[in-house]
Amino acid sequence: MGKSNGSFRTIGLVSAISSQLAGGILVGIYAGKWVDGQFGSDPLFLILGLLTGLSAGTYGTIHLVRKYTGDD
Protein backbone atom coordinates (compact mmCIF):
# COMPACT_ATOMS: atom_id res chain seq x y z
CA MET A 1 0.00 0.00 0.00
CA GLY A 2 2.87 2.41 0.75
CA LYS A 3 4.39 2.08 -2.71
CA SER A 4 1.09 2.84 -4.38
CA ASN A 5 0.68 5.99 -2.28
CA GLY A 6 4.17 7.13 -3.29
CA SER A 7 3.35 6.60 -6.95
CA PHE A 8 0.25 8.76 -6.68
CA ARG A 9 2.26 11.49 -4.95
CA THR A 10 4.81 11.39 -7.77
CA ILE A 11 2.09 11.58 -10.42
CA GLY A 12 0.57 14.53 -8.56
CA LEU A 13 3.94 16.28 -8.40
CA VAL A 14 4.57 15.82 -12.12
CA SER A 15 1.08 17.10 -12.91
CA ALA A 16 1.56 20.15 -10.69
CA ILE A 17 4.94 20.93 -12.25
CA SER A 18 3.63 20.73 -15.80
CA SER A 19 0.54 22.80 -15.03
CA GLN A 20 2.57 25.49 -13.27
CA LEU A 21 5.03 25.81 -16.13
CA ALA A 22 2.39 25.73 -18.86
CA GLY A 23 -0.04 27.94 -16.94
CA GLY A 24 2.54 30.61 -16.19
CA ILE A 25 3.66 30.76 -19.80
CA LEU A 26 0.10 30.85 -21.19
CA VAL A 27 -1.01 33.59 -18.80
CA GLY A 28 2.09 35.62 -19.65
CA ILE A 29 1.52 35.26 -23.38
CA TYR A 30 -2.17 36.18 -23.23
CA ALA A 31 -1.52 39.13 -20.93
CA GLY A 32 1.29 40.33 -23.20
CA LYS A 33 -0.89 40.05 -26.28
CA TRP A 34 -3.66 41.97 -24.54
CA VAL A 35 -1.30 44.79 -23.50
CA ASP A 36 0.15 44.88 -27.02
CA GLY A 37 -3.37 45.28 -28.37
CA GLN A 38 -4.02 48.17 -26.01
CA PHE A 39 -0.82 50.07 -26.80
CA GLY A 40 -0.11 48.95 -30.36
CA SER A 41 3.42 47.77 -29.58
CA ASP A 42 3.09 44.40 -31.29
CA PRO A 43 5.84 42.04 -30.10
CA LEU A 44 7.23 43.92 -27.09
CA PHE A 45 4.81 42.98 -24.32
CA LEU A 46 4.27 39.53 -25.77
CA ILE A 47 7.95 38.78 -25.27
CA LEU A 48 7.96 40.40 -21.83
CA GLY A 49 4.86 38.44 -20.86
CA LEU A 50 6.44 35.21 -22.09
CA LEU A 51 9.59 35.80 -20.07
CA THR A 52 7.63 36.85 -17.00
CA GLY A 53 5.39 33.80 -17.24
CA LEU A 54 8.37 31.52 -17.71
CA SER A 55 10.16 32.94 -14.70
CA ALA A 56 7.01 32.79 -12.55
CA GLY A 57 6.39 29.18 -13.57
CA THR A 58 10.00 28.26 -12.86
CA TYR A 59 9.91 29.94 -9.46
CA GLY A 60 6.67 28.16 -8.58
CA THR A 61 8.11 24.84 -9.71
CA ILE A 62 11.26 25.26 -7.64
CA HIS A 63 9.17 26.17 -4.60
CA LEU A 64 6.91 23.15 -5.14
CA VAL A 65 9.79 20.71 -5.52
CA ARG A 66 11.51 22.08 -2.42
CA LYS A 67 8.30 21.66 -0.46
CA TYR A 68 7.91 18.10 -1.77
CA THR A 69 11.48 17.10 -0.88
CA GLY A 70 11.41 18.84 2.50
CA ASP A 71 14.09 21.46 1.76
CA ASP A 72 11.71 24.37 2.31
C-alpha positions as a Markdown table, in Angstrom:
| # | Residue | x | y | z |
|---|---|---|---|---|
| 1 | Met | 0.0 | 0.0 | 0.0 |
| 2 | Gly | 2.9 | 2.4 | 0.7 |
| 3 | Lys | 4.4 | 2.1 | -2.7 |
| 4 | Ser | 1.1 | 2.8 | -4.4 |
| 5 | Asn | 0.7 | 6.0 | -2.3 |
| 6 | Gly | 4.2 | 7.1 | -3.3 |
| 7 | Ser | 3.3 | 6.6 | -6.9 |
| 8 | Phe | 0.2 | 8.8 | -6.7 |
| 9 | Arg | 2.3 | 11.5 | -5.0 |
| 10 | Thr | 4.8 | 11.4 | -7.8 |
| 11 | Ile | 2.1 | 11.6 | -10.4 |
| 12 | Gly | 0.6 | 14.5 | -8.6 |
| 13 | Leu | 3.9 | 16.3 | -8.4 |
| 14 | Val | 4.6 | 15.8 | -12.1 |
| 15 | Ser | 1.1 | 17.1 | -12.9 |
| 16 | Ala | 1.6 | 20.2 | -10.7 |
| 17 | Ile | 4.9 | 20.9 | -12.3 |
| 18 | Ser | 3.6 | 20.7 | -15.8 |
| 19 | Ser | 0.5 | 22.8 | -15.0 |
| 20 | Gln | 2.6 | 25.5 | -13.3 |
| 21 | Leu | 5.0 | 25.8 | -16.1 |
| 22 | Ala | 2.4 | 25.7 | -18.9 |
| 23 | Gly | 0.0 | 27.9 | -16.9 |
| 24 | Gly | 2.5 | 30.6 | -16.2 |
| 25 | Ile | 3.7 | 30.8 | -19.8 |
| 26 | Leu | 0.1 | 30.9 | -21.2 |
| 27 | Val | -1.0 | 33.6 | -18.8 |
| 28 | Gly | 2.1 | 35.6 | -19.6 |
| 29 | Ile | 1.5 | 35.3 | -23.4 |
| 30 | Tyr | -2.2 | 36.2 | -23.2 |
| 31 | Ala | -1.5 | 39.1 | -20.9 |
| 32 | Gly | 1.3 | 40.3 | -23.2 |
| 33 | Lys | -0.9 | 40.0 | -26.3 |
| 34 | Trp | -3.7 | 42.0 | -24.5 |
| 35 | Val | -1.3 | 44.8 | -23.5 |
| 36 | Asp | 0.2 | 44.9 | -27.0 |
| 37 | Gly | -3.4 | 45.3 | -28.4 |
| 38 | Gln | -4.0 | 48.2 | -26.0 |
| 39 | Phe | -0.8 | 50.1 | -26.8 |
| 40 | Gly | -0.1 | 48.9 | -30.4 |
| 41 | Ser | 3.4 | 47.8 | -29.6 |
| 42 | Asp | 3.1 | 44.4 | -31.3 |
| 43 | Pro | 5.8 | 42.0 | -30.1 |
| 44 | Leu | 7.2 | 43.9 | -27.1 |
| 45 | Phe | 4.8 | 43.0 | -24.3 |
| 46 | Leu | 4.3 | 39.5 | -25.8 |
| 47 | Ile | 7.9 | 38.8 | -25.3 |
| 48 | Leu | 8.0 | 40.4 | -21.8 |
| 49 | Gly | 4.9 | 38.4 | -20.9 |
| 50 | Leu | 6.4 | 35.2 | -22.1 |
| 51 | Leu | 9.6 | 35.8 | -20.1 |
| 52 | Thr | 7.6 | 36.9 | -17.0 |
| 53 | Gly | 5.4 | 33.8 | -17.2 |
| 54 | Leu | 8.4 | 31.5 | -17.7 |
| 55 | Ser | 10.2 | 32.9 | -14.7 |
| 56 | Ala | 7.0 | 32.8 | -12.6 |
| 57 | Gly | 6.4 | 29.2 | -13.6 |
| 58 | Thr | 10.0 | 28.3 | -12.9 |
| 59 | Tyr | 9.9 | 29.9 | -9.5 |
| 60 | Gly | 6.7 | 28.2 | -8.6 |
| 61 | Thr | 8.1 | 24.8 | -9.7 |
| 62 | Ile | 11.3 | 25.3 | -7.6 |
| 63 | His | 9.2 | 26.2 | -4.6 |
| 64 | Leu | 6.9 | 23.2 | -5.1 |
| 65 | Val | 9.8 | 20.7 | -5.5 |
| 66 | Arg | 11.5 | 22.1 | -2.4 |
| 67 | Lys | 8.3 | 21.7 | -0.5 |
| 68 | Tyr | 7.9 | 18.1 | -1.8 |
| 69 | Thr | 11.5 | 17.1 | -0.9 |
| 70 | Gly | 11.4 | 18.8 | 2.5 |
| 71 | Asp | 14.1 | 21.5 | 1.8 |
| 72 | Asp | 11.7 | 24.4 | 2.3 |
